[in-house]
Amino acid sequence: MNGLLMLIPLALALGLIGLGAFLWALKSGQFDDLDGAAHRILFDDDDGPKA
Amino acid sequence: MTECRHCGLPAPTATEFCCSGCEAAYALVRDQGLEQYYRRRCLDPTARALRPDAEAGPLDVSGQAVVGEDGIVTLHLMVEGLHCAACVWLIESLLGRQPAVVQARLNMTTRRLVLRWRGAAALGNDLIKPVLLVGYRVVPYDPARLGTETQRQEQELLRAMAVAGFASGNVMLFSVSLWAGASMGPATRSFLQWLSALVAVPAVIYCLRPFVRSALTALRVWRTNMDVPISLGVILTVAMSLYETFHGGRHSYFESALMLLFFLLVGRYLESLARGRARSAAEGLVALGAARVTVLEPEGGRRLLAPAEVKPGQTVLVATGERIGVDGTVSDGISELDTSLITGETAPYTVEPGCRVFAGTLNLTAPLRVVAGAVGEGTLLAEIVRLMEVAEQGRAHYVALADRVARLYAPVVHVMALLTFLGWRWGVGVPWQEALLTAVSVLIITCPCALALAVPVVQVIASGRLLRQGILLKSATALERLADVTTVVFDKTGTLTLGRPELRRDGRWQEDDLAVAASLAVASKHPLARALAGSVPAAHPLSGVVEVPGMGLQATEADGRRVRLGSRVWCGADGDDGQDQEAGQELWLARPGLPPVRFAFDDTLRPDAVSVVATLRQQGFAVELLSGDRAPTVARIAAEVGIDSRHATCSPADKVSRLQTLKADGATRCMVGDGLNDAPALATADVSMSPSSAVDVSQNVADVVFQGKFLAPVVEILTVARLAHVLVRQNFAAAFLYNIVTVPLAVMGYVTPLLAALAMSSSSLVVIVNALRLQRRRKP
């Protein structure tokens, strides 16, 4: 029972962190351009476009 | 033939570039130190070639730029001509290297570019110039007007899905321990139940909102839809579980409610995704009204105005290569107009003072002064758009199969659940909790999970299969309507044909005639001249070529003799040589001392038009041809492709009335067409398709847009639609069969809500697996 009291909140907290991270990523537009982001890193440039 | 170093299209041998525009573009890219672009890119053969557009008029984007409070100007642009990620990099680099630019970010999926800079709004025109010079096309748009509503809904669904996924997973863990722990003490059980409630109640409140909103909207107008039993089932389940938790009972079923929500949200999200894919194509709308027009002030000045601001009676200057922004009368100048946007026909049309001209037509050969007659909403262009909207509204009454099923199904579910409750409570006389539990089981087990997934899953897979072949489904119900099609109606120009003239090799001219003609023709923007020049890639432009508006081209050779290329009369050819006189589809070459030579042009058929028409007829479709062109041309084309039923010289209204006649005869009509003149017909037909060469307005009306120069997508679309229809019906049948078996069991009380939820999930799986069969390509 004591184990449960500790582990269940821990599990929930971890899940919530994951959920929060997903919602944050969604809100900050990281799912808007899935094709572009995958390729963008291939074009590293000394004086790349200002972002 | 070699490949052009810039656009990759064939270039004349021994040259590096196909045209001067490409050469300039290549120089620009190299000067910027960006030439690695050419190594990094991979050209997409289906996308528009990266060839600078010499014909494009000046683009003024300053009107669409928004000046922010901090002095930073923001402009939203839609970019056309992206091939791969290297294009994104090139555009961002070209823009980002200019000192004024604060941010340039191009979204590869949506093809939208956000450009921010410091300075005046008019600076934007200079900033985007390099992008245009390289060969991309940009269209400014207003982000507030474009699909933000659907995007917001999609985001809401995705968020709700994430929350439901998280909550159902965790609650399921607690529930598993509850079911497994038969020897569990009451304290532990109560603890787990309370934890479940703690997670489930907020999650349900959050995730149920889209369903409750839709259910309430339906109830307010005394209707019922699928969302009513869903909302009711979930709310009842949660309320009952809460009651049990309070009173230390065993029957808490939070996980059933959450799992149900999660599955439904997945279905909803897939559905909206299928529609969203098509949306980006629909967004390729060119804001024809957004272009500025040059107004000549009475006192002599010039002013740039939006077309809507022009008042009737004002004089508008239309430069060569510019689109006319107003309806009006020509007051000065002789020129030729490309009216294909309005009439769908490629042959240019000569105008002189006194002629009526219409907004949306392209001025080809000489500047014109036009006295505005009607502007904005009063123009023919606006009239056609209105005609189209009216027709669209008529079609909006089409009710999707899933909704029709729901309309019948939902009341039955409610009545059955209510009867179950009443029957158990007062018929059998069990306590009300138990009666309610059974009623909830009925609600959950009839809850149309499989029904909710049956249509969207098939739609997603069908549209995915079509998308890989460059076919975009724009309307959610298009597949269903396509499955019922009995008659396919084609437009001629641009649909059965490629919509651009090509030189007819009829042996009536010699190669050196062609060489001379082409050397004159390169100087002109006239479509026939361009076709002629295009057939001689190595043409040497003659110097001193003068374009005589409405007549043709003229050059004076060193010894003072004149060479003319142009209309029949102007070149001194007699009119009665027995040839079919398709006005405007010929050019004459007159040289001193030689008889005039005639170059005839054909609008060539799409390469597979004949076989597509044959296949359609073989599959039992009636095929018809409706064209605005003259009867002899239409007859020739119809005979070539093998269509018996044809109608020539149709105005847009004639096409609509012909389609209505067909409907009265009981046919389900699929219209395939392009051009703005077809837009009302496309909207009138039960379902419509448009090749992507079509002007953007008609793409907006068409349910399906296909790319490339082949007509085969028409057959593929119809095949997939019929296949999808069969699968949807199978899915419905599976869902119903499952209901017929399980509902009596649930009514009799043999099924707990948990079992109901499990059975429901399995039926959803069956439906999904069945739909996946559509992905297999069946070769005809």
Interface residues (C-beta under 8 A of the other chain):
Chain A: M1 L4 I8 A11 L12 G15 L16 G18 L19 F22 L23 L26 F31 D32 D33 L34 D35 G36 A38 H39 R40 L42 F43 D45 D47 G48 P49 K50 A51
Chain B: R40 C84 A85 A86 V88 W89 E92 S93 L95 G96 R97 V101 V102 Q103 A104 R105 L106 N107 M108 T109 T110 Q155 L158 R159 A162 V163 F166 G169 N170 L173 F174 T188 F191 L195 V199
